[in-house]
Amino acid sequence: MSAAMEVPVMMPGASIRYCPDFLDRLDQKRLHRQLLDELQWSRGQVTVFGKNHPIPRLEAWHGDPLAKYRYSGTDHSPHPWTLALDEIRHLLQQFRSDLQFNSVLGNLYRDGEDAMGWHSDDEPELGENPCIASVSLGAGRDFRLRHRTNKDIDPVTIHLESGSLLLMEGSTQKFWQHSIPRRRGRNSPGERINLTFRTVLVA
């Protein structure tokens, strides 16, 4: 891990910090390869108006045995931590001692056609004000944010570079939604892995 610097992103009702240099360049390439090989990638389904549709990316849910999670209308039991995931989780704890997570959702964007629709990470299992630590590897992608109720507040775009860390805390998920839009044609990026570390409440 390099000497990463946190840059606050000023948004009403949100606590967001961006660290563009969280991972060293050599670690980025090695970890990217490991994650591709180690994670249990699959293509999930989402139900819209009673019909199932394949999501436009691959996903992998890993974590502690009891960190079960429901999203996109499906219950997920975690696969075990891998060496690469555990290494990054340890780096997060080194970066800030309060970043303690019991689970991680991996998203594999194979190209610019793969995307993420508007949503908030506000599932009940995450508690009222969850901390989400988002680590990116591979091609950079735009991360879009919009306020959930106040349309007078301009949307925000953060370009998530390879090796970066984005921290979303406090009431961010309550007031804001985020997405990863498609990028076609000349603007189509290459492969990208995103890891969102989180803490699932366990009874």
C-alpha positions as CSV (number, residue, x, y, z in Angstrom):
1,M,0.0,0.0,0.0
2,S,1.3,3.4,-0.9
3,A,1.0,6.5,1.3
4,A,-2.6,7.1,0.3
5,M,-4.2,10.5,0.8
6,E,-7.9,11.0,1.4
7,V,-9.7,13.7,-0.6
8,P,-13.1,14.7,0.7
9,V,-16.0,15.0,-1.8
10,M,-18.3,17.8,-0.7
11,M,-21.9,16.7,-1.0
12,P,-24.9,17.6,1.2
13,G,-26.0,14.7,3.4
14,A,-23.0,12.6,2.5
15,S,-19.6,11.6,3.8
16,I,-17.4,10.5,0.9
17,R,-13.7,10.4,0.6
18,Y,-11.6,9.4,-2.4
19,C,-8.1,8.0,-2.3
20,P,-6.8,7.6,-5.9
21,D,-3.5,6.0,-4.8
22,F,-4.6,3.4,-2.3
23,L,-2.8,0.5,-4.0
24,D,0.7,0.4,-5.5
25,R,0.9,-0.1,-9.2
26,L,2.6,-3.5,-9.0
27,D,0.1,-4.7,-6.4
28,Q,-2.8,-3.7,-8.7
29,K,-1.7,-6.0,-11.5
30,R,-1.0,-8.9,-9.2
31,L,-4.2,-8.6,-7.2
32,H,-6.3,-8.2,-10.4
33,R,-5.0,-11.5,-11.7
34,Q,-5.5,-13.2,-8.4
35,L,-9.1,-11.9,-8.0
36,L,-10.0,-13.1,-11.5
37,D,-8.7,-16.6,-10.6
38,E,-9.8,-16.9,-7.0
39,L,-13.3,-15.4,-6.8
40,Q,-16.5,-17.4,-7.4
41,W,-17.7,-15.3,-10.3
42,S,-21.3,-15.8,-11.5
43,R,-23.9,-13.9,-13.5
44,G,-26.9,-13.2,-11.3
45,Q,-30.5,-12.3,-12.1
46,V,-32.7,-9.4,-11.2
47,T,-36.5,-9.4,-11.2
48,V,-38.2,-6.5,-12.9
49,F,-42.0,-6.4,-13.1
50,G,-42.1,-10.2,-12.5
51,K,-39.6,-11.0,-15.2
52,N,-36.0,-12.3,-14.6
53,H,-33.2,-10.5,-16.4
54,P,-29.4,-11.3,-16.3
55,I,-27.5,-8.5,-14.7
56,P,-24.9,-6.8,-16.9
57,R,-21.8,-7.9,-15.1
58,L,-20.4,-10.8,-13.1
59,E,-20.6,-10.9,-9.3
60,A,-19.0,-12.7,-6.4
61,W,-20.1,-12.6,-2.7
62,H,-17.4,-13.6,-0.1
63,G,-17.0,-13.1,3.6
64,D,-17.5,-14.6,7.1
65,P,-19.8,-17.7,7.2
66,L,-22.7,-15.8,8.9
67,A,-22.5,-12.8,6.6
68,K,-25.6,-13.6,4.6
69,Y,-27.0,-10.9,2.4
70,R,-30.0,-10.2,0.2
71,Y,-29.8,-7.9,-2.8
72,S,-31.3,-7.8,-6.3
73,G,-34.2,-10.0,-4.8
74,T,-31.9,-12.9,-4.1
75,D,-30.4,-14.3,-0.8
76,H,-26.7,-14.9,-0.9
77,S,-24.5,-17.0,1.3
78,P,-20.8,-16.0,1.2
79,H,-18.0,-17.9,-0.3
80,P,-14.9,-18.0,2.0
81,W,-12.3,-15.2,2.0
82,T,-9.6,-15.7,-0.6
83,L,-5.9,-14.8,-0.2
84,A,-6.3,-11.6,-2.3
85,L,-9.4,-10.5,-0.6
86,D,-7.9,-11.0,2.9
87,E,-4.8,-9.1,1.8
88,I,-6.9,-6.1,0.7
89,R,-9.0,-6.3,3.8
90,H,-5.9,-6.2,5.9
91,L,-4.6,-3.1,3.9
92,L,-7.9,-1.3,4.7
93,Q,-7.4,-2.0,8.4
94,Q,-3.8,-0.7,8.2
95,F,-5.1,2.4,6.4
96,R,-7.7,3.1,9.0
97,S,-8.1,1.0,12.1
98,D,-11.9,1.3,12.2
99,L,-12.4,-0.2,8.7
100,Q,-13.4,-3.6,10.0
101,F,-15.4,-5.6,7.5
102,N,-17.0,-9.1,7.5
103,S,-17.9,-9.4,3.8
104,V,-17.2,-8.1,0.3
105,L,-19.2,-7.9,-3.0
106,G,-17.0,-8.3,-6.1
107,N,-18.2,-6.9,-9.4
108,L,-16.5,-7.8,-12.7
109,Y,-17.1,-5.4,-15.5
110,R,-15.8,-7.2,-18.6
111,D,-16.0,-4.2,-20.9
112,G,-18.0,-0.9,-21.4
113,E,-21.3,-2.8,-22.0
114,D,-21.2,-4.0,-18.3
115,A,-22.8,-1.5,-16.0
116,M,-24.6,-0.9,-12.6
117,G,-28.0,0.8,-12.4
118,W,-29.0,3.5,-9.9
119,H,-29.3,2.2,-6.4
120,S,-28.3,2.8,-2.8
121,D,-26.6,0.3,-0.5
122,D,-29.3,0.6,2.1
123,E,-30.4,-3.0,2.7
124,P,-31.5,-3.7,6.3
125,E,-28.6,-6.1,6.9
126,L,-26.1,-3.2,6.6
127,G,-27.6,-1.1,9.4
128,E,-28.7,2.6,9.4
129,N,-25.5,4.3,8.3
130,P,-23.2,1.7,6.7
131,C,-19.6,2.2,5.8
132,I,-18.8,1.0,2.3
133,A,-15.2,0.8,1.1
134,S,-15.0,0.5,-2.6
135,V,-11.6,-0.7,-4.2
136,S,-11.1,-0.5,-8.0
137,L,-8.7,-2.5,-10.2
138,G,-8.2,-2.4,-13.9
139,A,-9.9,0.1,-16.3
140,G,-11.1,3.3,-14.8
141,R,-14.9,4.0,-14.8
142,D,-17.1,6.9,-14.0
143,F,-19.0,6.6,-10.7
144,R,-22.2,8.7,-10.8
145,L,-24.1,10.0,-7.8
146,R,-27.4,11.7,-7.6
147,H,-29.5,12.9,-4.6
148,R,-32.5,10.8,-4.0
149,T,-35.1,13.5,-3.4
150,N,-33.6,17.0,-4.2
151,K,-33.5,17.3,-8.0
152,D,-32.0,20.8,-7.6
153,I,-28.7,19.3,-6.4
154,D,-26.4,18.6,-9.4
155,P,-25.3,15.0,-9.9
156,V,-21.6,14.2,-9.1
157,T,-19.2,12.2,-11.1
158,I,-16.0,10.6,-9.7
159,H,-13.7,8.8,-12.0
160,L,-12.6,5.7,-10.1
161,E,-9.0,4.9,-11.2
162,S,-7.2,1.6,-10.8
163,G,-5.9,1.2,-7.3
164,S,-8.3,3.7,-5.9
165,L,-10.4,3.6,-2.7
166,L,-13.7,5.3,-2.3
167,L,-15.2,5.5,1.2
168,M,-18.9,6.1,1.6
169,E,-20.0,6.6,5.2
170,G,-22.6,8.3,7.4
171,S,-26.0,9.1,5.8
172,T,-24.6,8.8,2.2
173,Q,-26.8,5.8,1.4
174,K,-29.9,7.4,2.9
175,F,-29.7,10.5,0.7
176,W,-27.8,9.5,-2.4
177,Q,-27.9,6.8,-5.2
178,H,-25.0,5.7,-7.3
179,S,-24.4,4.0,-10.6
180,I,-21.8,2.9,-13.2
181,P,-23.1,3.9,-16.7
182,R,-22.3,2.0,-19.9
183,R,-19.5,3.3,-22.1
184,R,-19.7,2.3,-25.7
185,G,-17.7,2.8,-28.9
186,R,-14.4,4.7,-28.6
187,N,-15.1,5.4,-24.9
188,S,-15.5,1.7,-24.1
189,P,-13.1,0.8,-21.3
190,G,-11.4,-2.6,-20.7
191,E,-11.9,-5.0,-17.9
192,R,-12.5,-3.7,-14.3
193,I,-12.9,-5.3,-10.9
194,N,-14.6,-3.5,-8.1
195,L,-14.7,-4.7,-4.5
196,T,-17.2,-3.2,-2.0
197,F,-16.2,-4.2,1.5
198,R,-19.1,-3.9,4.0
199,T,-20.3,-5.2,7.4
200,V,-23.4,-7.3,7.5
201,L,-25.2,-7.3,10.8
202,V,-25.3,-10.8,12.2
203,A,-27.9,-11.8,14.8
